Amino acid sequence: MPRLSLVFALLTPLVLVGCSMAPSQETTEPKVVAAPQSPATEAQKAPTDADKDREPAPQAPAQTEITLQLTPAQLEWVGGQIYLNECAGQFRCLVHWNEGEDFPSLGVGHFIWYPEGVEGPFVESFPALVSYLRDQQVAIPGWLDELEPMAAPWPDRAAFVKAEASGRVQSLRNFLSQTKGEQARFIFQRAQASLGAIIEAAPSAERERIRRHLGALTATPGGTYAVIDYVNFKGEGLAVTERYQDEGWGLLQVLLAMESEPDQSALAAFREAARRVLTRRAENAEDSIERERWLRGWLVRLQTYREPPQVPLL
């Protein structure tokens, strides 16, 4: 998809957070890239032959009341923004191992990939991405396609650093650079699939409030981006292993913490709730690196949760 490649190329100079640092430490003002918006009347027009040839926007499954709606152009913007959040648009960062972590992070979403024998508390997502790409009939590097078990081939960060210039790492970076669009769709589908479970996991007295919050957020491109990015960034909030002192930090916990003030948008309330939830996580963490280095970058990332500027991309 040449147009998608062009969009990502345009996004690359707008650096938000560098992956050479620990996760999201940058404290400079974040930038939100403009997204092209379709006129409200466009959906009512009869499709032309050109429309039929165009790749359709992702369609949300019917098993949940809340659906994520994005045009192809909006999904490109969301994928590009996530790439900036995780990788600062840097090719080298597509395969990276942060200091202080027991696993490498890969792709535009920095999907977690545990080495063999490592069972960390965070939800692993890279093997699921590989399975998704297989289902989409995307050609996968031979060594990765044949890897058994599907575990990171480096036992620790030191081994990864030593092997970083190897053919395997370079082929993996090239593969992930060429499949940014498919990765954005994978992130979209993961977020969509989680919404019903998140509502059901909430206390019964809170479910209607959670449903209203999700409905308000997903009614706009900026709110939809916030939901999709947060699930990729900090998870659904459903895994019992993703807790510090019995307190989670995923999307469920942020929705439960939302307190809308008069004249405050749902997106602004989401940003404020996420700030409180992530600050609580850092304060509850045993490792001081979360308070001293990572929290600042997490809070910067939350400031990208805004409606996209209504200006042309080019």
Secondary structure, DSSP 8 states (H G I E B T S, - for coil): -HHHHHHHHHHTTS----TTSSTT---S-----------TTGGGS---HHHHHS-------TTSS------HHHHHHHHHHHHHHHHTT-GGGGEE--TT-SS-EETTTTEE--BTT---SS---HHHHHHHHHHTT----HHHHT-SS-SBS-SSHHHHHHHTTSHHHHHHHHHHHHTHHHHHHHHHHHHHHHHHHHHHHS-GGGHHHHHHHHHHHTTSHHHHHHHHHHHHHH--S--TTS-BTTB--SHHHHHHH----TT--HHHHHHHHHHHHHHHHHHH-SSTHIIIIIHHHHHHHHTT-S---SS---
